[in-house]
Amino acid sequence: MCKLEDKICSFNVNEFHLVTMLMPYIYDLVNEEKKIITFFEKDLRNIYNKVSNINSLYWKNKDKLDEIDWNKTEISNLSKKFENNKNYNVLIVAGNKEFIERINRLVLNFHTNFTLVNCYEIDDFNENLESIVKEYGKMLSTKGIREIKELYLV
């Protein structure tokens, strides 16, 4: 089971916001030689290409960023994706609440010792965000990762 300190949440308003928020975080992870597996409900490849080309001078090791799977995750290929990415340190899931919960059910019951990053679509919520935030130790935003306690959200 994932410990609270290893669970990170984020909220995005659209796919551009999501990619802009994830790129610096992923960039730092790949430079630390962490292995990352992604599960995206929507295809983010075109947006990633646009954002990375606009800021191309910033990304010194862009080839490592290019290796990240920014494509839509097909539910029918989940077992194959896990098989090809056995030794990951960080798992990033982005989509609506139902998509995130589905992927989380799969990984939280069978895997340990990894960081889980769940990226929620903000307009998907009709309920209180506080109930979601309580399940996490940290939050990722465009400013980076912060402890939930620092943000006075719990």
N, C-alpha and C positions, 0 to 999 in steps of 0.2 A: 504494500500500500504506500502511496505517496504521502510524505509528511507535509504538514501545513506550510513549513518554510520552503518546501520544494514546489509549491503551487503558486503560480502567477496568473493573474487575470488581466485582461485589458478590454477596453470598449472602443469600438470604432464607428464612425458615422458613414463611411463608404469604403470601397476597396482601395482608393488612392490613400486615404488616411491610414488604413491597415498596413499597406506596403511601406509607406513612409515611416511608420512607427516600428515595423519589424526589421527593416533593413539595417539600421545601426546596431540593434540588438544581435541579429544574426551575424553581422560582420564581426562583432566582438567575439562571439562564440566560435566562429570558424578560425579566427586568429589565435584563440586559445586551444585550437585543435579538438574542439568538442564535436561529436557526431550528432547530427540533427535529422529528425524525421518530421515531415509535415503532413498534415491532413487538412486540405482546404476544400470547403464546400463549393467554392467558385474558382474558376480558372483565373489566376493572378499573373500569369506569364507576361502578357502584353503590358500590364501596368508596371510590373517589375522592370521590364525592358525600358519603358519610358522614363521611369524615375532614376534608374541607374545610369542611363545615358545623359540625362540632364545634369547629374552630379558626378560625372565620370572622374573628375580630378580628385574627388574625395576617396574613392575606393581604390586603394593601392593593390589590393589582392582581389580584384573583381572576379577573376577566374574561379575563386573559391565560392563567391556568392552565386555565380552562374551554375554551380553544381547543385544548389538547393532546388528541390522540386516545388516549383510555384504553380504547378498544374492542378486542376480539379481532381480530387480523389474520387475515384469510382468505387462505390461500396462493394461491387462485385470483385474488386481486386485487392481488398484489404488484407487477406491472408498472404497474398503474394508480396505485398508491400512490406508487411512485417517480416516475412522470410528474408527479403533482400536487405533489411535494415535491422539486424539483430542487436547490434551493440551500440545503440544510440544513448546519448547522455541527456538530450533535450528533445521533448516531443511538443510540437506546436500544432494546435487545432484552431481553426478559424471558420466561423459560420454562424448559423442561427443556433438557438439554444438546444433544439432537438438533435441537430447534427453533432454538436459538442458532447451532449450527454451520451449519445450512441457510441462515439469513439472512446469516450472516457470509460464507459462500462467495459469495453473490451480490454483496455490497457490497465486500468487500475486493479483488476482482479488477477492479472497474470504477470505483471511486470513490477519491479521495484528498482530503487536507486536511480531515479532519473528526475529531471525537472519537467514539470508539466506547465505549459503556457496555453491558456484558453482565451481566445480572442472572440468576444461576443459582438454581434451587430447591435448597436444601441437601440435602433428603432424597432427591434424585435421584442422589446419589453413592455408589457402592460402591468407588470408587477413591480414591487419595490426592489431596486438594485441592491439594497442593503443585505437582503437575504443571500444573494449571490456572493457579494464581497466577503461575507463572513467565512466563506469556505476557503479563503486564500490568505496567504501570508504577505504577498507582495502584489504590486500593480505595475504594469508596464504602460507607459504613455510616451508621447513624443519627447518627453524630458528624460526618459530612461526608466529604470526600475526603482521603486520606492517601497518601503515597508508600509503596509496598510495602516499600522499604528501611527506612523508619522503623518499620514494624511487625515487622521482623525475620522476615519470612515467606519470604525467599529467601536 
